[in-house]
């Protein structure tokens, strides 16, 4: 009897199959416990190490996941899944160079597989090796032209390379697969601007038509908007999630809360009701238009994300988009006196500006921008793909606003652990 046919080996195989079954049924902790026990008996078993790394990652222990996967590929250098998982984990830990090396190993082991070469493109992109990233994307998309996110990723890499027409084509390929794709629309606007395609850009980024301002009605239970705004201001400034200059947000010299949409018994509930009324008015003002890439994709139902931003003196938000939304907006609860609300003023400090993209080093075109004043008790609604920023202001009084997204579904990651596409 060979070792592979021994009762001990057969029992181990059965235990591993049961652990996989638990994992696939959603019992990650149960699978992890079984795998940990098996590892004490066979510490160098590559499949156990790989699966245990996945459970460790899902449990939040990224460092251990990376350690386990590193050990796996040392033991089994031809193990494709382990190399690909190692790339995914190291990419998520902001180490794109190491991720690229792991993905390259995976590509060498499976040269006809699209996912690892596209993952390699993501890693090279993040490492600012955009020329090589574009090559990787092209190879991967030749194998899988219907990949759900890679066209938009390649579009951004092409913009960084200054290849405007090719970037516009890549955006169109993403939009053909996913009409209304927020990031693709944003990136296409950059390409059109650099190409000098003014008519197409005007249609896509139509400030006058697609940005609308509304004054909300006084919510029930409040004597006036000033009282309501004070309640909002007090609530967000005391909120446990308020964090100064979060590293993953566009806020500078200011603080931001987490998503407040699910919190009950707060003035945010009343604000969301007011936003819903304004959204209905927006839809009436901007009806479905079949030949417009934004208006033709209006969702039937909404989900909300909403968060508060408290900007201090010098505070601003860098140019960004709201990549998971369809329609976005901002409501102003408190405005320092130094920020004017006079739409005719030449002093734009503290205003919201639309039209200035994020930085692309080879960009030469002058951006067409438009500014709007913050007005307490009012909100603006605009397409989520519109680039926007806050112009810095200086005041001892904070500027407090609530930004929000209206979206038709929760965002999901199309590739495990990787969601690199941004604006």
TIDREN-925512 format. One record per residue (C-alpha): z, x, y; residue number from 0. Coordinates in nm, 2 decimals. Each point is the difference from the previous one (the first is absolute). Layout:
N
+--------+--------+--------+-----+
|      Z |      X |      Y |   n |
+--------+--------+--------+-----+
|      Z |      X |      Y | NUM |
...
+--------+--------+--------+-----+
END
This chain:
423
+--------+--------+--------+-----+
|      Z |      X |      Y |   n |
+--------+--------+--------+-----+
|   0.00 |   0.00 |   0.00 |   0 |
|  -0.10 |   0.14 |   0.34 |   1 |
|   0.23 |   0.00 |   0.30 |   2 |
|  -0.22 |  -0.27 |   0.17 |   3 |
|   0.06 |  -0.23 |  -0.30 |   4 |
|   0.37 |   0.06 |  -0.02 |   5 |
|   0.25 |  -0.29 |   0.04 |   6 |
|   0.14 |   0.17 |   0.31 |   7 |
|  -0.34 |   0.03 |   0.16 |   8 |
|  -0.08 |  -0.36 |  -0.09 |   9 |
|   0.32 |  -0.13 |   0.15 |  10 |
|  -0.06 |   0.20 |   0.32 |  11 |
|  -0.35 |  -0.16 |   0.02 |  12 |
|   0.15 |  -0.34 |  -0.04 |  13 |
|   0.27 |   0.06 |   0.27 |  14 |
|  -0.27 |   0.13 |   0.24 |  15 |
|  -0.21 |  -0.31 |  -0.06 |  16 |
|   0.30 |  -0.22 |   0.06 |  17 |
|   0.08 |   0.19 |   0.33 |  18 |
|  -0.36 |  -0.05 |   0.11 |  19 |
|   0.02 |  -0.37 |  -0.09 |  20 |
|   0.31 |  -0.04 |   0.21 |  21 |
|  -0.16 |   0.19 |   0.29 |  22 |
|  -0.31 |  -0.22 |  -0.01 |  23 |
|   0.23 |  -0.31 |  -0.01 |  24 |
|   0.16 |   0.12 |   0.33 |  25 |
|   0.33 |   0.13 |  -0.15 |  26 |
|  -0.03 |   0.34 |   0.17 |  27 |
|   0.37 |   0.09 |  -0.04 |  28 |
|   0.00 |  -0.10 |  -0.37 |  29 |
|  -0.31 |   0.21 |  -0.06 |  30 |
|   0.15 |   0.29 |   0.19 |  31 |
|   0.32 |  -0.01 |  -0.20 |  32 |
|  -0.19 |   0.01 |  -0.33 |  33 |
|  -0.22 |   0.29 |   0.12 |  34 |
|   0.30 |   0.20 |   0.12 |  35 |
|   0.16 |  -0.03 |  -0.35 |  36 |
|  -0.33 |   0.10 |  -0.17 |  37 |
|  -0.03 |   0.30 |   0.23 |  38 |
|   0.34 |   0.14 |  -0.13 |  39 |
|  -0.16 |   0.01 |  -0.35 |  40 |
|  -0.35 |   0.13 |   0.10 |  41 |
|   0.04 |   0.17 |   0.35 |  42 |
|  -0.36 |   0.12 |   0.01 |  43 |
|  -0.18 |  -0.31 |  -0.10 |  44 |
|  -0.28 |  -0.04 |   0.26 |  45 |
|  -0.05 |  -0.38 |  -0.03 |  46 |
|   0.37 |  -0.07 |   0.03 |  47 |
|   0.03 |   0.24 |   0.30 |  48 |
|  -0.30 |  -0.17 |   0.17 |  49 |
|   0.13 |  -0.35 |  -0.05 |  50 |
|   0.35 |   0.10 |   0.10 |  51 |
|  -0.15 |   0.14 |   0.32 |  52 |
|  -0.16 |  -0.33 |   0.08 |  53 |
|   0.33 |  -0.19 |  -0.05 |  54 |
|   0.18 |   0.26 |   0.21 |  55 |
|  -0.25 |  -0.05 |   0.28 |  56 |
|   0.03 |  -0.37 |  -0.02 |  57 |
|   0.38 |   0.03 |   0.02 |  58 |
|  -0.03 |   0.20 |   0.32 |  59 |
|   0.06 |   0.35 |  -0.14 |  60 |
|  -0.32 |   0.17 |   0.11 |  61 |
|   0.14 |   0.35 |  -0.03 |  62 |
|   0.08 |  -0.05 |  -0.37 |  63 |
|  -0.34 |  -0.16 |  -0.06 |  64 |
|  -0.17 |   0.31 |   0.14 |  65 |
|   0.22 |   0.23 |  -0.21 |  66 |
|  -0.07 |  -0.20 |  -0.32 |  67 |
|  -0.37 |   0.00 |   0.07 |  68 |
|  -0.01 |   0.37 |   0.08 |  69 |
|   0.17 |   0.06 |  -0.33 |  70 |
|  -0.25 |  -0.23 |  -0.17 |  71 |
|  -0.31 |   0.19 |   0.11 |  72 |
|   0.16 |   0.33 |  -0.09 |  73 |
|   0.04 |  -0.12 |  -0.35 |  74 |
|  -0.32 |  -0.19 |  -0.02 |  75 |
|  -0.25 |   0.14 |   0.25 |  76 |
|  -0.28 |  -0.23 |  -0.13 |  77 |
|   0.20 |  -0.32 |   0.06 |  78 |
|  -0.21 |  -0.19 |   0.25 |  79 |
|   0.25 |  -0.28 |   0.09 |  80 |
|   0.27 |   0.25 |   0.07 |  81 |
|  -0.22 |   0.20 |   0.24 |  82 |
|  -0.11 |  -0.31 |   0.18 |  83 |
|   0.36 |  -0.13 |   0.03 |  84 |
|   0.11 |   0.34 |   0.13 |  85 |
|  -0.26 |  -0.03 |   0.27 |  86 |
|   0.11 |  -0.35 |   0.09 |  87 |
|   0.37 |   0.10 |   0.02 |  88 |
|  -0.06 |   0.32 |   0.20 |  89 |
|  -0.23 |  -0.18 |   0.23 |  90 |
|   0.26 |  -0.26 |   0.07 |  91 |
|   0.25 |   0.27 |   0.08 |  92 |
|  -0.23 |   0.13 |   0.28 |  93 |
|  -0.13 |   0.30 |  -0.19 |  94 |
|  -0.37 |  -0.06 |   0.00 |  95 |
|  -0.09 |   0.36 |  -0.09 |  96 |
|   0.20 |  -0.02 |  -0.32 |  97 |
|  -0.14 |  -0.35 |  -0.06 |  98 |
|  -0.36 |   0.13 |   0.04 |  99 |
|   0.06 |   0.27 |  -0.26 | 100 |
|   0.14 |  -0.25 |  -0.25 | 101 |
|  -0.29 |  -0.25 |   0.06 | 102 |
|  -0.25 |   0.29 |  -0.04 | 103 |
|   0.15 |   0.07 |  -0.35 | 104 |
|  -0.03 |  -0.38 |  -0.08 | 105 |
|  -0.37 |   0.01 |   0.12 | 106 |
|  -0.07 |   0.30 |  -0.22 | 107 |
|   0.14 |  -0.19 |  -0.30 | 108 |
|  -0.18 |  -0.32 |   0.07 | 109 |
|  -0.31 |   0.08 |   0.21 | 110 |
|  -0.15 |  -0.34 |  -0.05 | 111 |
|   0.31 |  -0.19 |   0.13 | 112 |
|  -0.02 |  -0.13 |   0.36 | 113 |
|   0.37 |  -0.04 |   0.08 | 114 |
|   0.10 |   0.36 |  -0.02 | 115 |
|  -0.28 |   0.12 |   0.21 | 116 |
|   0.07 |  -0.27 |   0.26 | 117 |
|   0.37 |   0.09 |  -0.01 | 118 |
|  -0.11 |   0.36 |   0.06 | 119 |
|  -0.19 |  -0.12 |   0.30 | 120 |
|   0.32 |  -0.16 |   0.13 | 121 |
|   0.20 |   0.32 |  -0.05 | 122 |
|  -0.27 |   0.22 |   0.17 | 123 |
|  -0.02 |  -0.26 |   0.28 | 124 |
|   0.38 |   0.02 |   0.06 | 125 |
|  -0.02 |   0.38 |  -0.01 | 126 |
|  -0.26 |  -0.02 |   0.28 | 127 |
|  -0.28 |   0.14 |  -0.22 | 128 |
|  -0.22 |  -0.29 |   0.09 | 129 |
|  -0.33 |   0.16 |  -0.09 | 130 |
|   0.11 |   0.05 |  -0.35 | 131 |
|   0.17 |  -0.34 |   0.00 | 132 |
|  -0.34 |  -0.17 |   0.09 | 133 |
|  -0.16 |   0.19 |  -0.29 | 134 |
|   0.26 |  -0.13 |  -0.24 | 135 |
|  -0.03 |  -0.36 |   0.13 | 136 |
|  -0.37 |   0.01 |  -0.04 | 137 |
|   0.02 |   0.12 |  -0.36 | 138 |
|   0.27 |  -0.26 |  -0.08 | 139 |
|  -0.19 |  -0.28 |   0.17 | 140 |
|  -0.32 |   0.09 |  -0.18 | 141 |
|   0.19 |  -0.07 |  -0.32 | 142 |
|   0.20 |  -0.31 |   0.13 | 143 |
|  -0.18 |  -0.14 |   0.30 | 144 |
|   0.22 |  -0.31 |   0.00 | 145 |
|   0.32 |   0.20 |   0.04 | 146 |
|   0.24 |  -0.22 |   0.21 | 147 |
|   0.11 |   0.25 |   0.26 | 148 |
|  -0.21 |   0.32 |  -0.02 | 149 |
|  -0.28 |  -0.10 |   0.24 | 150 |
|   0.25 |  -0.05 |   0.28 | 151 |
|   0.17 |   0.33 |  -0.08 | 152 |
|  -0.33 |   0.18 |   0.01 | 153 |
|  -0.08 |  -0.17 |   0.33 | 154 |
|   0.31 |   0.15 |   0.16 | 155 |
|  -0.08 |   0.35 |  -0.15 | 156 |
|  -0.35 |  -0.02 |   0.14 | 157 |
|   0.13 |  -0.10 |   0.34 | 158 |
|   0.22 |   0.31 |  -0.01 | 159 |
|  -0.31 |   0.20 |  -0.08 | 160 |
|  -0.19 |  -0.16 |   0.29 | 161 |
|  -0.26 |  -0.16 |  -0.23 | 162 |
|  -0.01 |  -0.33 |   0.19 | 163 |
|  -0.30 |  -0.17 |  -0.16 | 164 |
|   0.11 |   0.08 |  -0.35 | 165 |
|   0.35 |  -0.13 |   0.09 | 166 |
|  -0.15 |  -0.33 |   0.12 | 167 |
|  -0.19 |  -0.03 |  -0.32 | 168 |
|   0.31 |   0.07 |  -0.21 | 169 |
|   0.19 |  -0.27 |   0.20 | 170 |
|  -0.28 |  -0.25 |  -0.07 | 171 |
|   0.03 |   0.08 |  -0.37 | 172 |
|   0.37 |  -0.07 |   0.01 | 173 |
|  -0.06 |  -0.32 |   0.19 | 174 |
|  -0.27 |  -0.11 |  -0.25 | 175 |
|   0.27 |   0.03 |  -0.27 | 176 |
|   0.28 |  -0.15 |   0.21 | 177 |
|  -0.12 |  -0.20 |   0.30 | 178 |
|   0.24 |   0.02 |   0.29 | 179 |
|   0.16 |   0.32 |  -0.13 | 180 |
|   0.23 |   0.09 |   0.29 | 181 |
|  -0.02 |   0.38 |  -0.02 | 182 |
|  -0.37 |   0.00 |  -0.06 | 183 |
|  -0.05 |  -0.21 |   0.31 | 184 |
|   0.22 |   0.23 |   0.21 | 185 |
|  -0.18 |   0.31 |  -0.13 | 186 |
|  -0.34 |  -0.15 |   0.05 | 187 |
|   0.09 |  -0.07 |   0.37 | 188 |
|   0.06 |   0.38 |   0.04 | 189 |
|  -0.34 |   0.08 |  -0.16 | 190 |
|  -0.18 |  -0.25 |   0.22 | 191 |
|   0.16 |   0.14 |   0.31 | 192 |
|  -0.10 |   0.35 |  -0.08 | 193 |
|  -0.36 |  -0.11 |  -0.09 | 194 |
|  -0.03 |  -0.18 |   0.33 | 195 |
|  -0.07 |  -0.33 |  -0.17 | 196 |
|   0.14 |  -0.20 |   0.29 | 197 |
|  -0.14 |  -0.34 |  -0.10 | 198 |
|   0.14 |   0.02 |  -0.35 | 199 |
|   0.33 |   0.14 |   0.13 | 200 |
|   0.04 |  -0.28 |   0.25 | 201 |
|  -0.05 |  -0.26 |  -0.27 | 202 |
|   0.25 |   0.16 |  -0.23 | 203 |
|   0.26 |   0.09 |   0.27 | 204 |
|  -0.03 |  -0.29 |   0.24 | 205 |
|   0.32 |   0.02 |   0.22 | 206 |
|  -0.07 |  -0.31 |   0.21 | 207 |
|  -0.07 |  -0.22 |  -0.30 | 208 |
|   0.24 |   0.12 |  -0.26 | 209 |
|   0.31 |   0.09 |   0.20 | 210 |
|   0.18 |  -0.31 |   0.11 | 211 |
|   0.33 |  -0.04 |   0.19 | 212 |
|   0.24 |  -0.29 |  -0.05 | 213 |
|   0.33 |  -0.11 |   0.16 | 214 |
|   0.22 |  -0.14 |  -0.26 | 215 |
|   0.19 |  -0.33 |   0.03 | 216 |
|   0.37 |   0.01 |   0.03 | 217 |
|   0.14 |  -0.02 |  -0.36 | 218 |
|   0.23 |  -0.29 |  -0.08 | 219 |
|   0.37 |   0.08 |   0.07 | 220 |
|  -0.07 |   0.23 |   0.30 | 221 |
|   0.02 |  -0.12 |   0.36 | 222 |
|  -0.28 |   0.24 |   0.11 | 223 |
|  -0.21 |   0.30 |  -0.10 | 224 |
|   0.24 |   0.24 |   0.17 | 225 |
|   0.28 |  -0.11 |  -0.23 | 226 |
|  -0.22 |   0.02 |  -0.31 | 227 |
|  -0.12 |   0.35 |   0.10 | 228 |
|   0.36 |   0.12 |   0.05 | 229 |
|   0.08 |  -0.13 |  -0.35 | 230 |
|  -0.29 |   0.20 |  -0.14 | 231 |
|   0.10 |   0.31 |   0.20 | 232 |
|   0.36 |  -0.01 |  -0.12 | 233 |
|  -0.11 |  -0.07 |  -0.36 | 234 |
|  -0.24 |   0.30 |  -0.03 | 235 |
|   0.22 |   0.25 |   0.19 | 236 |
|   0.29 |  -0.07 |  -0.24 | 237 |
|  -0.22 |  -0.01 |  -0.31 | 238 |
|   0.11 |   0.23 |  -0.29 | 239 |
|  -0.36 |   0.12 |  -0.06 | 240 |
|  -0.07 |   0.11 |   0.36 | 241 |
|  -0.10 |   0.36 |  -0.03 | 242 |
|  -0.10 |   0.26 |   0.26 | 243 |
|  -0.35 |   0.13 |  -0.01 | 244 |
|  -0.07 |  -0.07 |  -0.37 | 245 |
|  -0.23 |   0.27 |  -0.14 | 246 |
|  -0.24 |  -0.24 |  -0.17 | 247 |
|  -0.06 |  -0.21 |   0.32 | 248 |
|  -0.18 |   0.04 |   0.33 | 249 |
|   0.31 |  -0.03 |   0.21 | 250 |
|   0.10 |   0.29 |   0.23 | 251 |
|   0.32 |   0.01 |   0.21 | 252 |
|   0.11 |  -0.34 |  -0.14 | 253 |
|   0.14 |  -0.18 |  -0.30 | 254 |
|  -0.15 |  -0.25 |  -0.25 | 255 |
|   0.15 |  -0.24 |  -0.25 | 256 |
|  -0.12 |  -0.08 |  -0.35 | 257 |
|  -0.18 |  -0.32 |  -0.08 | 258 |
|   0.20 |  -0.29 |   0.12 | 259 |
|  -0.22 |  -0.28 |  -0.14 | 260 |
|   0.23 |  -0.10 |  -0.29 | 261 |
|   0.32 |  -0.02 |   0.20 | 262 |
|   0.15 |  -0.34 |   0.05 | 263 |
|   0.24 |  -0.13 |   0.27 | 264 |
|  -0.14 |   0.22 |   0.27 | 265 |
|  -0.21 |  -0.05 |   0.32 | 266 |
|  -0.28 |   0.17 |  -0.18 | 267 |
|  -0.05 |  -0.31 |  -0.21 | 268 |
|  -0.06 |  -0.19 |   0.33 | 269 |
|  -0.24 |   0.27 |   0.12 | 270 |
|  -0.20 |  -0.03 |  -0.32 | 271 |
|  -0.03 |  -0.37 |   0.04 | 272 |
|  -0.13 |   0.06 |   0.36 | 273 |
|  -0.24 |   0.27 |  -0.13 | 274 |
|  -0.14 |  -0.25 |  -0.26 | 275 |
|  -0.07 |  -0.25 |   0.28 | 276 |
|  -0.18 |   0.26 |   0.20 | 277 |
|  -0.20 |   0.11 |  -0.30 | 278 |
|  -0.12 |  -0.35 |  -0.05 | 279 |
|  -0.12 |   0.00 |   0.36 | 280 |
|  -0.17 |   0.34 |  -0.05 | 281 |
|  -0.19 |  -0.14 |  -0.30 | 282 |
|  -0.12 |  -0.29 |   0.22 | 283 |
|  -0.11 |   0.24 |   0.27 | 284 |
|  -0.16 |   0.24 |  -0.24 | 285 |
|  -0.15 |  -0.21 |  -0.28 | 286 |
|  -0.16 |   0.12 |  -0.32 | 287 |
|  -0.33 |   0.17 |   0.08 | 288 |
|  -0.21 |   0.10 |  -0.30 | 289 |
|  -0.18 |   0.29 |   0.16 | 290 |
|   0.32 |   0.17 |   0.13 | 291 |
|   0.18 |   0.24 |  -0.25 | 292 |
|   0.34 |  -0.10 |   0.13 | 293 |
|  -0.03 |  -0.37 |   0.08 | 294 |
|  -0.19 |  -0.07 |  -0.32 | 295 |
|   0.30 |   0.12 |  -0.21 | 296 |
|   0.28 |  -0.22 |   0.13 | 297 |
|   0.27 |  -0.06 |  -0.26 | 298 |
|   0.09 |  -0.35 |  -0.10 | 299 |
|   0.37 |   0.06 |  -0.01 | 300 |
|   0.23 |   0.25 |   0.16 | 301 |
|   0.28 |   0.24 |  -0.08 | 302 |
|   0.19 |   0.17 |   0.28 | 303 |
|   0.14 |   0.35 |   0.07 | 304 |
|   0.20 |   0.04 |   0.32 | 305 |
|   0.20 |   0.29 |   0.14 | 306 |
|   0.17 |   0.08 |   0.33 | 307 |
|  -0.07 |   0.31 |   0.21 | 308 |
|   0.24 |   0.13 |   0.26 | 309 |
|  -0.17 |   0.25 |   0.23 | 310 |
|   0.21 |   0.23 |   0.23 | 311 |
|  -0.10 |   0.20 |   0.30 | 312 |
|  -0.32 |   0.19 |  -0.08 | 313 |
|  -0.04 |  -0.23 |  -0.30 | 314 |
|  -0.34 |  -0.09 |  -0.14 | 315 |
|  -0.19 |  -0.07 |  -0.32 | 316 |
|  -0.29 |   0.22 |  -0.10 | 317 |
|  -0.33 |  -0.16 |  -0.07 | 318 |
|  -0.01 |  -0.18 |  -0.33 | 319 |
|  -0.12 |  -0.30 |  -0.19 | 320 |
|   0.19 |  -0.25 |  -0.21 | 321 |
|  -0.17 |   0.08 |  -0.33 | 322 |
|   0.14 |  -0.28 |  -0.22 | 323 |
|  -0.05 |  -0.28 |   0.24 | 324 |
|  -0.29 |  -0.23 |   0.10 | 325 |
|   0.14 |  -0.12 |   0.33 | 326 |
|   0.27 |   0.20 |   0.18 | 327 |
|   0.20 |  -0.05 |   0.32 | 328 |
|   0.29 |   0.10 |   0.22 | 329 |
|   0.26 |  -0.22 |   0.18 | 330 |
|   0.19 |   0.13 |   0.30 | 331 |
|   0.37 |  -0.08 |   0.01 | 332 |
|   0.11 |   0.25 |   0.27 | 333 |
|  -0.19 |   0.19 |   0.26 | 334 |
|   0.14 |   0.26 |   0.25 | 335 |
|  -0.05 |  -0.09 |   0.36 | 336 |
|  -0.20 |   0.32 |   0.05 | 337 |
|  -0.27 |  -0.13 |  -0.23 | 338 |
|  -0.22 |  -0.24 |   0.20 | 339 |
|  -0.14 |  -0.32 |  -0.15 | 340 |
|  -0.27 |  -0.03 |   0.27 | 341 |
|  -0.33 |   0.01 |  -0.19 | 342 |
|  -0.17 |   0.14 |   0.32 | 343 |
|   0.23 |   0.29 |   0.03 | 344 |
|  -0.13 |   0.36 |  -0.04 | 345 |
|   0.34 |   0.11 |  -0.14 | 346 |
|  -0.03 |  -0.05 |  -0.37 | 347 |
|   0.33 |   0.17 |  -0.11 | 348 |
|   0.15 |  -0.19 |  -0.29 | 349 |
|  -0.32 |  -0.21 |  -0.06 | 350 |
|  -0.18 |  -0.04 |  -0.33 | 351 |
|  -0.34 |   0.16 |  -0.01 | 352 |
|  -0.27 |  -0.08 |  -0.25 | 353 |
|  -0.31 |   0.21 |  -0.09 | 354 |
|   0.13 |   0.36 |  -0.03 | 355 |
|  -0.03 |   0.11 |  -0.36 | 356 |
|   0.22 |   0.25 |  -0.18 | 357 |
|  -0.10 |   0.36 |   0.05 | 358 |
|  -0.32 |   0.13 |  -0.16 | 359 |
|  -0.06 |   0.36 |   0.10 | 360 |
|  -0.38 |  -0.02 |   0.02 | 361 |
|  -0.01 |  -0.32 |   0.21 | 362 |
|  -0.18 |   0.03 |   0.33 | 363 |
|  -0.06 |  -0.36 |   0.11 | 364 |
|   0.21 |  -0.15 |   0.28 | 365 |
|   0.20 |  -0.29 |  -0.14 | 366 |
|  -0.04 |  -0.34 |   0.15 | 367 |
|   0.35 |  -0.13 |   0.06 | 368 |
|   0.18 |  -0.30 |   0.14 | 369 |
|   0.36 |  -0.04 |   0.10 | 370 |
|   0.23 |  -0.30 |   0.01 | 371 |
|   0.34 |  -0.04 |   0.16 | 372 |
|   0.31 |  -0.09 |  -0.19 | 373 |
|   0.14 |  -0.34 |   0.12 | 374 |
|   0.33 |  -0.13 |  -0.12 | 375 |
|  -0.04 |  -0.31 |  -0.20 | 376 |
|  -0.36 |   0.07 |  -0.08 | 377 |
|  -0.18 |   0.14 |  -0.30 | 378 |
|  -0.35 |   0.14 |  -0.06 | 379 |
|  -0.20 |  -0.06 |  -0.32 | 380 |
|  -0.27 |   0.24 |  -0.10 | 381 |
|  -0.19 |   0.11 |  -0.31 | 382 |
|   0.20 |   0.24 |  -0.22 | 383 |
|  -0.28 |   0.26 |   0.01 | 384 |
|   0.01 |   0.04 |   0.38 | 385 |
|   0.14 |   0.34 |   0.09 | 386 |
|   0.29 |  -0.03 |   0.25 | 387 |
|   0.27 |   0.20 |   0.16 | 388 |
|   0.28 |  -0.03 |   0.25 | 389 |
|  -0.04 |   0.19 |   0.33 | 390 |
|   0.32 |   0.20 |   0.06 | 391 |
|   0.25 |  -0.12 |   0.27 | 392 |
|   0.32 |   0.13 |   0.15 | 393 |
|   0.30 |  -0.22 |   0.05 | 394 |
|   0.37 |  -0.02 |  -0.07 | 395 |
|  -0.06 |  -0.35 |  -0.14 | 396 |
|  -0.16 |  -0.03 |  -0.35 | 397 |
|  -0.33 |  -0.18 |  -0.07 | 398 |
|   0.06 |  -0.23 |  -0.30 | 399 |
|  -0.28 |  -0.17 |  -0.19 | 400 |
|  -0.07 |  -0.15 |  -0.34 | 401 |
|  -0.32 |   0.10 |  -0.18 | 402 |
|  -0.13 |  -0.20 |  -0.29 | 403 |
|  -0.28 |  -0.04 |  -0.25 | 404 |
|  -0.15 |  -0.32 |  -0.14 | 405 |
|  -0.15 |   0.08 |  -0.34 | 406 |
|  -0.13 |  -0.20 |  -0.29 | 407 |
|   0.17 |   0.20 |  -0.29 | 408 |
|   0.23 |   0.29 |  -0.06 | 409 |
|  -0.15 |   0.35 |   0.00 | 410 |
|  -0.05 |   0.15 |  -0.34 | 411 |
|  -0.08 |   0.36 |  -0.09 | 412 |
|  -0.33 |   0.02 |  -0.18 | 413 |
|   0.08 |   0.35 |  -0.14 | 414 |
|   0.35 |   0.07 |  -0.12 | 415 |
|   0.21 |   0.19 |   0.25 | 416 |
|  -0.29 |   0.06 |   0.23 | 417 |
|  -0.09 |  -0.20 |   0.31 | 418 |
|  -0.12 |   0.26 |   0.24 | 419 |
|  -0.26 |  -0.20 |   0.19 | 420 |
|   0.11 |  -0.06 |   0.36 | 421 |
|  -0.14 |  -0.04 |   0.35 | 422 |
+--------+--------+--------+-----+
END
